[in-house]
Amino acid sequence: MTESTSSISSIDSSITPSPGTQHLNPGQVVLRSPERSDAHAVHGLIQQCPPLDLNSVYTYLLLSEHFADTCLVALRGGQLDGFVSAYLPPQKTDVLFVWQVAVHQRARGLGLGGHLLRSLLARPAARQARYVETTVGPDNASSRRMFQGLAGHLNAPMHESLLFDRSLFGPSAHEDERLIRIGPF
């Protein structure tokens, strides 16, 4: 992996930091592919980021093992501040499907999630992507803003449709999963 680590050179200036939140020092944030040893910490981060669905540590081990080229962790001062998981669906080689984007509370409102997404799209494994797809719950306003910002950055249209009806999740109280599709870009 030739692009396994990179420093943040700029935080998305189109996103205003939340009041009372410190600005990230770009030189102190490192983006890299997840490693097996990150799986437990990623699980802990996701657990602290409702409404994201928490998966098993094993899932995050598999992501770091099989999909490291399309996932990133963001570290600052040795602490995990962000994580994005994505993959290229085998039947849609021009699509990058973003599974989860998590930003620790101490780093929210600074554009780190958007920077993770843009950095992921710049990696060799995702360069053939002409579309980004993801699912975002109807009440997750911050994620919706982040993906709208990505669409704006890419100068690409964004469309939404139903992907998984709530009935597919069985008796759990899961809401519909809406597909957001950005592109072509």
Buried (B, 14 or more C-beta within 10 A) or exposed (E): EEBEEBEBEEBBEEBEBEEEEEEBEEEEBBBBBBEEEBBEBBBBBBEEBEEBEEBEEEBBBBBBEEBBBBBBBBBBEEEBBBBBBBBBEEEEEEBBBBBBBBBBEEBBBBBBBBBBBBBBBEBEBBEEBBBBBBBBBEEBEEBBEBBEBBBEBBEBEBEBEEBBEEEEEEEEEBBBBBBBBBBEB
